[in-house]
Amino acid sequence: ELSATVASKTTDPIQEHNSRPPAVGLYDPSLEKDSCGVGFIANIKGNKSHEIVSDALSILCNLEHRGAVGADPRAGDGAGILVQIPHAFFSRKAKELGFALPAPGEYAIGALFMPRDTAWRNVIKSIIADQIKEEGLTLLGWRDVPTDNSSLGVTVKPTEPACMQVFIGRNGTAKTEDDFEGRLYILRESISQAIYQRRDRGLAAYYPCSMSCRTVIYKGMFLADQLGKYYPDLHEKDFESALALVHQRFSTNTLPTWPRAHPYRMIAHNGEINTLRGNTSWMAARQASVSSELYGKDINRLWPIYYEGQSDTAYFDNVLEFLVQGGYSLPHAVMMMIPEAWAGNPLMDEKRRAFYEYHAALMEPWDGPAAIAFTDGRQIGATLDRNGLRPARYLVTKDDRIVMASEMGVLTIPEDQIITKWR
């Protein structure tokens, strides 16, 4: 019997490695969710400083206990930071690399996870260059992001991608910054589709963390304290922002990977979306009827706006970005997707109730215990699920800062400097 068993195993087809393993035992990729620590800090007046970035890293480290650790004690589920593009910093770095950046808003940065294999990475770079040209934009240059993996766990290092940034010029194609963001959204989707036509998504080793003229993301499969150690950029004095969104991940029943670390392009999330299957099915059903003047015929280049195998946060982020680039304001889109408990609420004013009642006919709520922080690089906010089942506390200080996090005490702020605080 033993020899027969061995023989049958040797004849089984060998499965090629894929970033999304099949359902086996208690693991089912369709049920992937996570529970984490999320926070942000911003200057209400919009004043940029490096202190905002350093304080955000402190917030993240003080949320480290909300993240998960593998059997390897230096293997985290993921951590990251989203900031406004620090123009002075990148202008200096571009000059060192031999190219010049135009004024803020006239260029974008794509933060990319790329394959370690040089030949395949060069193929991807050529695809990106071709797609940028087809969109009427300009490829300004490339940058290898400096990294230090000395603090990473031994199980994390083999999964480490090559981190690169691509700089894209507006080239007069887009009339406004909003138009430019819309072109970049379509460009990013077109690049991904072109790459995944050449090689399966799970094997391509390519992931665009962000591509924007307003924001840039640094993230990875880290513990909170490893983020700042891995990316020296974050400690440069001219690396400045007026807002910063941070996240420490606890993947409750999800396999951690570099792309699944938060923040995503517009959100960071603590909790679960329990209605995910219904939400995504309804979005797919609307594909034939949805339209937007801002997209025009280009809307057909965006399908599908999400793909199987993502986390619930990634699905949510994909749909939120689709709505915002299609013309909804960021707060409007968030309120559509996560409405308050409006039905039968005698304390809600009629105009507000009418807003939710109207949008209930357009989109089903993305329900579940969740705290979601969101930003488009110009405004930042957060919301709770309708039952308030995930912690999120905020405070406003006399020096025009707002701090929000999954718990209080993430920054040492004297009580007499706090104007207001609540959940």
C-alpha positions in Angstrom: 0.0 0.0 0.0 2.8 2.4 0.8 4.5 1.9 -2.6 1.2 2.3 -4.4 0.6 5.6 -2.5 4.1 6.9 -3.4 3.6 5.9 -7.0 0.3 7.8 -7.3 1.8 10.9 -5.8 4.7 10.9 -8.3 2.2 10.8 -11.2 0.2 13.8 -10.0 0.7 16.9 -12.2 3.1 19.4 -10.7 1.3 22.7 -9.9 3.1 25.9 -11.0 3.5 28.4 -8.2 0.7 30.9 -8.0 0.2 33.8 -5.5 -3.3 32.6 -5.0 -3.4 29.0 -3.9 -6.6 26.9 -4.3 -9.1 26.2 -1.6 -7.8 23.4 0.7 -8.8 22.3 4.2 -10.1 25.3 6.2 -8.6 27.8 3.7 -11.0 29.3 1.1 -9.7 32.3 -0.9 -13.2 33.5 -1.5 -13.5 34.2 2.3 -10.4 36.2 2.7 -10.7 39.1 5.2 -8.4 40.9 7.6 -8.5 42.8 10.9 -5.9 45.5 11.5 -4.7 48.8 12.9 -5.3 51.9 10.8 -4.5 55.6 11.4 -3.9 58.9 9.8 -2.5 62.4 10.6 -3.1 65.5 8.7 -2.5 69.3 8.9 -6.0 70.8 8.6 -4.5 74.0 6.9 -2.7 71.8 4.3 0.8 72.8 5.5 3.3 70.2 4.4 6.1 69.1 6.7 8.4 66.1 7.4 7.0 66.0 10.9 3.7 64.7 9.5 5.5 61.7 8.0 7.6 61.0 11.1 4.5 61.2 13.3 2.7 58.9 11.0 5.5 56.3 11.3 5.2 56.7 15.1 1.5 56.1 14.9 2.1 53.0 12.9 4.7 51.6 15.4 2.3 52.2 18.2 -0.3 50.1 16.3 2.1 47.2 15.8 0.4 45.1 18.4 -2.7 45.1 16.1 -0.8 43.3 13.4 0.0 39.7 13.0 3.4 37.8 13.1 4.2 34.5 11.5 6.2 31.6 12.9 9.1 33.7 11.7 9.1 36.5 14.4 10.2 39.1 11.8 7.5 38.2 9.2 4.6 40.6 9.3 1.3 40.5 7.5 1.9 44.0 5.9 2.4 47.6 6.7 2.5 50.8 4.6 2.1 54.5 4.3 0.3 56.8 1.8 1.5 60.4 1.5 1.2 63.4 -0.8 4.0 63.5 -3.4 6.9 65.3 -1.8 7.9 67.4 -4.8 11.2 68.9 -3.4 12.4 65.4 -2.5 11.6 63.8 -5.9 12.8 66.8 -7.8 16.2 66.4 -6.1 16.3 62.7 -6.7 15.3 63.1 -10.4 18.1 65.6 -10.9 20.6 63.1 -9.5 19.3 60.5 -12.0 19.7 62.9 -15.0 16.1 64.1 -15.7 14.0 67.1 -14.5 10.5 67.1 -13.1 8.0 69.7 -14.1 5.8 71.6 -11.5 3.7 69.7 -9.0 0.5 68.4 -10.7 2.3 68.3 -14.1 3.7 64.8 -13.4 2.8 61.6 -11.7 4.6 58.8 -9.9 3.8 55.1 -10.3 5.0 53.1 -7.3 5.5 49.5 -8.6 6.3 46.1 -7.3 8.4 44.5 -10.2 9.8 41.0 -10.7 13.4 40.3 -9.6 14.1 38.6 -13.0 15.9 41.3 -15.0 14.7 40.1 -18.5 11.0 39.9 -17.5 11.3 43.3 -15.7 12.7 44.9 -18.9 9.7 43.5 -20.8 7.3 45.1 -18.3 9.2 48.4 -18.5 8.9 48.4 -22.3 5.1 47.6 -22.0 4.7 50.5 -19.6 6.7 52.8 -21.9 4.5 51.8 -24.9 1.2 52.3 -22.9 2.4 55.8 -21.7 3.1 56.8 -25.3 -0.3 55.5 -26.5 -2.1 57.6 -23.8 -0.3 60.8 -25.1 1.7 61.2 -21.9 5.5 61.4 -21.5 7.8 58.9 -19.8 10.2 61.2 -17.8 12.3 58.5 -16.1 12.7 55.6 -13.8 14.0 55.2 -10.3 15.1 52.2 -8.3 13.7 52.8 -4.8 16.5 52.4 -2.2 15.6 49.6 0.2 17.2 47.9 3.2 16.0 44.4 3.9 18.2 43.6 6.8 15.3 43.7 9.3 13.1 41.4 7.2 12.4 37.8 8.3 14.1 34.9 6.6 10.7 33.8 5.1 9.9 37.3 3.8 13.2 37.9 1.9 12.6 35.3 -0.9 9.2 37.0 -1.7 10.8 40.5 -1.9 10.0 42.3 -5.2 12.1 44.9 -7.0 10.6 48.3 -5.9 10.6 50.9 -8.7 9.1 54.3 -9.4 8.1 55.5 -12.9 7.7 59.3 -13.5 5.0 60.3 -16.1 4.6 63.8 -17.6 1.2 65.3 -18.2 2.4 66.6 -21.6 -0.6 69.0 -22.1 -2.9 66.0 -22.7 -5.1 66.5 -19.7 -6.5 70.0 -19.1 -6.9 69.8 -15.4 -5.3 67.8 -12.5 -8.6 65.8 -12.2 -8.4 65.0 -15.9 -4.8 63.8 -15.4 -5.8 61.6 -12.5 -8.5 60.0 -14.8 -6.0 59.4 -17.6 -3.6 57.8 -15.1 -6.4 55.5 -13.8 -7.1 54.3 -17.4 -3.3 54.0 -18.1 -2.7 51.9 -15.0 -5.5 49.5 -16.0 -4.3 49.3 -19.6 -0.7 48.5 -18.4 -2.0 45.8 -16.1 -4.1 44.2 -18.8 -1.2 44.3 -21.3 1.2 42.6 -18.8 -1.3 40.0 -17.7 -2.0 39.0 -21.3 1.7 38.1 -21.5 1.8 36.2 -18.3 -0.8 35.1 -15.7 -1.5 37.6 -13.0 -0.4 35.2 -10.3 2.9 34.6 -12.0 3.7 38.1 -13.4 5.3 39.4 -10.2 4.0 42.9 -11.1 1.7 45.1 -9.0 1.1 48.9 -9.2 0.8 50.1 -5.6 -0.2 53.6 -6.9 -0.1 55.8 -10.0 -1.1 59.4 -9.2 -0.1 63.0 -9.6 -1.1 63.6 -5.9 -0.1 60.6 -3.8 2.6 57.9 -3.6 2.5 54.7 -1.5 5.3 52.8 0.3 4.3 49.4 1.6 5.3 45.8 1.9 5.1 42.6 3.9 6.3 44.2 7.1 5.8 44.6 10.7 5.2 48.3 11.6 8.7 49.0 12.7 10.2 47.6 9.5 8.5 50.1 7.1 10.8 53.0 8.0 13.8 50.8 8.1 13.1 49.3 4.7 12.5 52.6 2.9 15.2 55.2 3.7 13.2 57.7 1.6 10.8 58.2 4.5 13.5 59.7 6.7 14.7 62.4 4.3 14.1 65.9 5.7 12.5 67.1 2.4 10.2 64.2 2.2 7.2 66.3 3.2 3.4 65.9 3.2 0.3 67.5 4.7 -1.3 64.1 5.3 -0.3 60.5 5.9 -2.3 57.4 6.0 -0.8 54.3 7.7 -1.8 50.7 8.3 -0.6 47.6 10.1 -2.3 44.4 8.8 -3.7 41.4 10.6 -4.8 38.9 7.9 -7.3 36.9 9.9 -7.8 34.2 7.2 -5.9 35.6 4.3 -2.4 34.7 3.1 -0.1 37.8 3.5 1.6 39.1 0.3 3.3 42.3 -0.6 0.4 43.6 -2.8 -2.2 42.9 -0.1 -0.5 45.2 2.4 -2.4 48.5 2.9 -2.9 51.3 2.1 -4.5 50.7 -1.3 -4.8 53.6 -3.7 -7.6 55.4 -1.8 -8.2 53.5 1.5 -6.9 51.6 4.4 -9.3 49.3 6.2 -9.7 47.5 9.5 -12.5 44.9 9.5 -14.5 42.8 7.2 -16.9 43.2 4.3 -19.4 40.4 4.9 -21.6 41.2 1.9 -18.7 41.0 -0.6 -20.0 38.2 -2.8 -23.3 40.1 -3.4 -21.6 43.4 -3.8 -19.2 42.2 -6.5 -22.0 40.2 -8.3 -24.2 43.3 -8.5 -21.3 45.4 -9.8 -20.6 42.8 -12.5 -24.3 42.8 -13.4 -24.3 46.6 -13.9 -21.3 46.5 -16.3 -23.5 46.5 -19.4 -25.5 49.6 -18.3 -23.1 51.8 -16.4 -21.7 54.9 -18.1 -19.9 58.2 -17.4 -19.2 61.2 -19.6 -15.7 61.3 -17.9 -14.9 57.8 -19.1 -16.7 57.9 -22.5 -15.7 54.9 -24.6 -12.6 54.3 -22.5 -14.9 52.7 -19.9 -14.6 49.5 -21.9 -10.9 49.5 -21.2 -11.5 49.3 -17.5 -13.4 46.0 -17.3 -13.1 44.1 -15.2 -12.6 46.8 -12.5 -11.5 44.0 -10.1 -10.4 40.4 -10.3 -10.9 37.2 -8.4 -8.5 36.5 -5.6 -8.2 39.9 -4.0 -8.9 40.8 -0.4 -12.2 42.4 0.5 -10.4 45.7 1.0 -9.0 45.6 -2.6 -12.5 45.0 -4.0 -13.8 48.0 -2.1 -10.9 50.2 -3.2 -11.4 49.2 -6.8 -15.1 50.2 -6.8 -14.5 53.4 -4.8 -11.8 54.5 -7.3 -14.1 53.6 -10.2 -16.9 55.8 -8.7 -14.6 58.7 -7.9 -12.9 58.8 -11.3 -16.4 58.5 -12.8 -17.5 61.8 -11.3 -18.6 61.2 -7.7 -16.8 63.2 -5.0 -14.9 61.0 -2.5 -17.2 61.6 0.5 -20.2 61.0 -1.8 -18.9 57.7 -3.0 -18.0 56.5 0.5 -21.5 57.4 1.8 -23.0 55.4 -1.1 -20.9 52.3 -0.3 -21.1 52.5 3.5 -24.4 54.3 4.4 -25.4 55.1 7.9 -28.3 53.3 9.6 -30.9 55.6 8.1 -34.1 53.6 7.9 -36.2 54.2 11.0 -33.8 56.6 12.5 -35.9 59.4 14.1 -32.8 61.5 14.8 -31.7 61.9 11.2 -32.9 65.0 9.3 -35.0 64.4 6.2 -32.5 65.6 3.6 -29.9 63.2 4.9 -32.4 60.4 5.0 -33.5 61.2 1.4 -29.8 61.0 0.3 -29.4 57.5 1.6 -32.9 56.4 0.4 -32.1 57.5 -3.1 -28.7 55.9 -3.2 -30.1 52.6 -1.8 -31.7 52.2 -5.2 -28.3 52.6 -6.9 -26.0 50.5 -4.8 -26.2 47.9 -2.1 -24.4 48.7 1.1 -20.9 47.1 1.6 -21.7 45.8 5.1 -19.7 44.4 7.8 -17.7 45.5 10.9 -15.3 48.0 9.4 -13.4 51.2 10.0 -12.2 52.7 6.7 -9.9 55.7 6.3 -9.9 57.2 2.8 -8.1 59.9 0.9 -7.5 61.2 -2.6 -4.5 63.3 -1.7 -6.5 66.5 -1.2 -8.9 65.5 1.5 -8.8 62.7 4.1 -11.5 61.2 6.3 -12.8 58.0 7.9 -16.0 56.2 8.5 -17.4 53.4 10.5 -19.8 50.7 9.5 -23.5 51.4 10.3 -23.3 49.6 13.6 -19.9 51.1 14.7 -18.4 47.7 15.3 -14.7 48.6 14.7 -12.8 51.1 16.9 -11.7 54.4 15.4 -10.9 57.5 17.5 -9.9 61.0 16.5 -8.7 64.2 18.0 -8.0 67.7 16.8 -5.2 69.8 18.3 -4.6 73.5 18.7 -1.7 73.4 16.1 -4.1 72.4 13.4 -3.5 68.6 13.4 -6.1 65.9 13.2 -5.1 62.4 14.3 -7.3 59.3 13.8 -6.4 55.8 14.7 -7.8 52.4 15.8 -7.2 53.4 19.4 -6.2 56.5 21.4 -2.6 57.1 22.6 -0.9 56.5 19.3 0.9 59.9 19.7 1.9 61.7 22.9 -0.1 64.9 22.8 -0.7 67.0 26.0 -4.3 67.2 27.0 -4.3 71.0 27.0 -3.4 70.9 23.3 -6.5 68.9 22.3 -9.5 70.9 21.1 -11.9 68.0 20.6 -11.9 64.3 20.4 -14.5 61.6 19.7 -15.2 58.4 17.7 
